[in-house]
Amino acid sequence: MTSTTLEPLPVTLAESTDHPAVHATLASLPKYFRPATPGGPIIGTVTAVPTLTALRAALDARPTGILIAGVAGGGVADVRELAGRAAAAGVPVVVAGPWALDPAVAALAGALDTEDASLIEVTATVPAGSSPPDVLLDQLALLRTAIGPARAVEVIQADAHGHLARAHVGDVPVHLAAAVSGLGTRRARLDVLGPAVQWRLSFPDPATARPATVARTDADGERLLPTLYESAYRAAWRHLHAAVTDGAAPPYSLHDLADDLDLLRN
């Protein structure tokens, strides 16, 4: 959702998130954000944090909104506690990720009807050193925002080469797989396969700035849907603005993250 109240919010960046890529993203959203006074307090500004540990400290500083770019190292209890603290303080938190908040996903909200689907596949290629649980969380987040929450997640294999898992969305079986690439790429694909209609969402490496593509295949052939030229990370900042100024619910919240972490624990 895009906010209709385009009042630029001041942004304070911690040292760990103060780098050119973030500044470039914010500079592309001048109607939404403006730099806060250098060295000023976080109170009254929005901020970005890289980890759940940093989120805890940021909440203590009382910003008006927080974007969290990483979820490594957190347990279900930690995330639920942080979600409760954020709610009590009235601080909206948007959980960013490489795929879940991509505008191509939002554009298809409600269109990916899985009633006649036979299988859903979420596949990814990730750089060396990627943590299987973190990549699987990103895949579950994509499922949740594009189609709906998964259930009955079972990890079949996970090691330094990637992972393989299965789950269900409703009654439709889901295959989740990732392979580690020495080329340093990070890309993903979501396929909804059915006897009459098939959908394919392809997400290039975010570092390339290429947009996601969406294709629908049916009896009339394959049709490529209009391309939306925006990254998931840029969209996450817009969602943060909407959450602060309009009270819009984030597409993927700390509560959603806790629920997906719970799926991996069970």
QUIQUIJO-V280631 format. One record per helix or strand. SS is the DSSP state (h for helix, s for strand). FROM is the first residue (numbers start at 0). TO is the last residue. Records with the same first field share a line. If there is no record, write none. Layout:
BEGIN
SS->FROM-TO ; FROM-TO
END
This chain:
BEGIN
s->8-12 ; 32-34 ; 45-48 ; 64-67 ; 91-94 ; 116-126 ; 150-158 ; 161-168 ; 171-180 ; 186-193 ; 197-202 ; 212-217 ; 220-223
h->14-16 ; 19-26 ; 51-59 ; 75-88 ; 102-106 ; 131-145 ; 205-207 ; 231-245 ; 253-264
END
